[in-house]
Amino acid sequence: MRQVKMHREAGFSLSGLIVVLIVLGFIAVMAMKIFPAWAEYRSIKNGIAAAKAAGPGTREIQQAFVRNAEVNNITAIAPTDLVITRDNGQAEVSFAYEKRIPVAGNVSLLIDFAGTTDPSGAVAAKDGTAAK
């Protein structure tokens, strides 16, 4: 008597495909919600670099940031939220803020953004100390 070996077929089942599509859909939705906040953060970082180059005075830096914020539609922070410190006579500009992104219902994603023009990377706090 001859025995026939049955080979098991490999591949995705319909339920496996649905699970993968749900996971990919969730990742895509989260990326679409997070990207605008990240793009605004990059605009703010570029804005403080341009503002620092505008002049050494606090007023000149704030005015340059206002002009940049109008062009790039920056609404997360105001020029008064910038922390301007002087190290060895050179102005350094820092900022820090939180962005809350609603996910579903009462679930939100909270992102802390911070940046500085200081080459050491230390972000100055509002009271003038360096934050970690």
C-alpha positions in Angstrom: 0.0 0.0 0.0 1.3 3.4 -1.0 1.1 6.3 1.4 0.5 9.8 0.1 2.1 12.6 2.1 0.0 15.7 2.3 1.9 19.0 2.2 0.7 21.8 4.2 0.0 24.9 2.2 1.7 28.1 3.4 0.5 31.7 3.0 -1.8 34.3 4.5 -5.2 33.4 5.6 -8.0 36.0 5.2 -8.1 36.7 8.9 -4.3 37.1 9.0 -4.5 39.6 6.1 -7.2 41.6 7.9 -5.1 41.8 11.1 -2.1 43.0 9.1 -4.2 45.6 7.3 -5.7 46.9 10.6 -2.2 47.3 12.1 -0.9 49.1 8.9 -4.0 51.3 8.9 -3.4 52.2 12.6 0.2 53.1 11.9 -0.8 55.2 8.9 -3.4 57.1 10.9 -1.0 57.8 13.7 1.7 59.0 11.2 -0.9 61.4 9.6 -1.7 62.8 13.1 1.9 63.1 14.2 3.5 64.5 11.0 2.0 68.1 11.3 3.2 68.4 14.9 6.7 67.2 13.8 6.7 69.6 10.8 5.8 72.5 13.0 8.6 71.6 15.4 11.1 71.5 12.5 9.8 75.0 11.4 10.3 76.3 14.9 13.9 75.0 15.0 14.6 76.6 11.7 12.9 79.8 12.8 15.0 80.2 16.0 18.2 79.7 13.9 17.1 82.4 11.5 16.0 84.6 14.4 19.4 84.2 16.1 21.1 85.4 12.9 18.9 88.5 12.7 20.6 90.3 15.5 22.0 90.2 19.0 19.2 91.9 20.8 16.2 90.2 22.4 13.8 92.4 20.5 15.4 91.7 17.1 15.3 88.0 17.8 11.7 88.0 18.8 10.7 90.2 15.8 12.5 87.9 13.4 10.8 84.9 14.9 7.4 86.6 14.5 8.1 87.1 10.8 9.2 83.5 10.4 6.2 82.2 12.3 3.8 84.1 10.0 5.4 82.6 6.9 5.5 79.1 8.3 2.2 79.2 10.2 3.7 78.4 13.6 1.0 78.5 16.3 2.5 76.2 19.0 4.7 78.9 20.6 4.8 82.7 20.7 7.9 84.9 20.6 7.5 85.5 24.4 7.9 81.7 24.9 11.5 81.8 23.6 14.2 81.7 26.2 17.1 84.0 25.1 20.3 83.6 27.1 23.8 85.2 26.6 26.9 83.0 26.7 30.1 84.9 26.2 28.3 87.8 24.6 26.5 85.6 22.0 22.7 85.1 22.2 21.4 81.5 22.4 17.7 80.8 21.8 15.8 77.9 23.3 12.2 76.7 23.4 10.2 73.9 25.0 6.5 73.0 24.7 4.1 70.1 24.8 1.8 69.1 22.0 -1.3 67.0 22.8 -2.6 64.9 19.8 -6.0 63.3 20.2 -6.1 59.7 19.2 -9.5 58.4 19.9 -12.1 59.4 22.5 -10.3 60.5 25.7 -7.0 59.0 24.6 -4.3 61.4 23.6 -0.6 61.3 22.7 1.5 63.9 24.5 4.8 64.9 22.9 7.4 67.1 24.6 9.3 69.2 22.0 12.4 71.2 22.9 15.2 72.8 20.9 18.1 75.3 21.1 20.7 77.0 19.1 23.3 76.4 21.8 26.0 74.1 20.4 26.1 72.1 23.7 22.4 71.2 23.2 21.4 72.3 26.6 17.9 73.8 26.4 17.5 76.7 28.8 14.4 76.8 31.0 12.3 79.9 31.5 14.0 80.7 34.8 17.4 80.7 33.0 18.7 77.3 34.1 19.6 74.6 31.7 17.0 71.8 31.5 18.1 68.2 31.0 
